[in-house]
Amino acid sequence: METIGIVPGLGAGLAVIGAGIGIGLIGKGVAEAIARQPEAAAEIRSQTFLLAILVEGAAILLGLLSLVLG
């Protein structure tokens, strides 16, 4: 049974799932923050894009790292 081929795909899949959960939590927080302070929506939205880019970048790096090391 060859399990070595499964490990990189599993690692990349977990990285993508983690990123999806992280971006979902960011979206939840943004919706709550804008509901509380609608006048700060532009500033909250700009910070949201930065956080989403950082989370997605980390997921891409982890996915590539798992594929390269696996």
N, C-alpha and C positions, 0 to 999 in steps of 0.2 A: 504494500500500500504506500503510495507516494504522497506524503503530506507536505513536502517542501513546497510544491507548487501552489498549495492552498494558502499558505501563510501570508505571502505578499498581498494577495487579493483580499484576504480578511482584514489585514492592517489598513489597506486603502479604504475598504468599506467602512470600517470603524471611524476613520478620519472624516469621511463624508457624513456619516450619521452624527458625529459630534458637532460638525460645522452646522448641520441642519438644526440641531437642537439649540446651539448657541445663537444662531441668527433668529430663530423663533422666539427665544427669550428676550433678545434685543428688541424685536418688534413688539412684544408684549409690553415691555417697559416703556417704549416710545408711545404707544397708544395710551397708556396710563398717564404718562407725563404730559402729553398734549391735552388730554382730557382735564387734567388739573390746572394747567396754565396754557391756555390757547394762544396767548400773546407771545409766548416764547417758542412757538412752533418752528420757526425758521432756524433758530439756533439748535434746537433739539434735533431737527431733521439733518442738519449738516454734521453733527456729531454722530448721528446714527450711521450715515454712510461711511464715515471713517472707521467706526467699530466693525461694521459688516465687512469692509474690505480687509481689515486685520484678521478677523476670524476666518474668512475665506482663504486668505493668503496662508495662514497657519495650516489649514486643512490641505491645501495643495502641497505645501512643503512636506507635511507628514505622509501624505499619500505617495508622493515621489520617493521619499526616504524609505518607506516600507517596500516599494517596488524595487528600488536599487539594492537595498541590503538583503532582501529576500531572495 
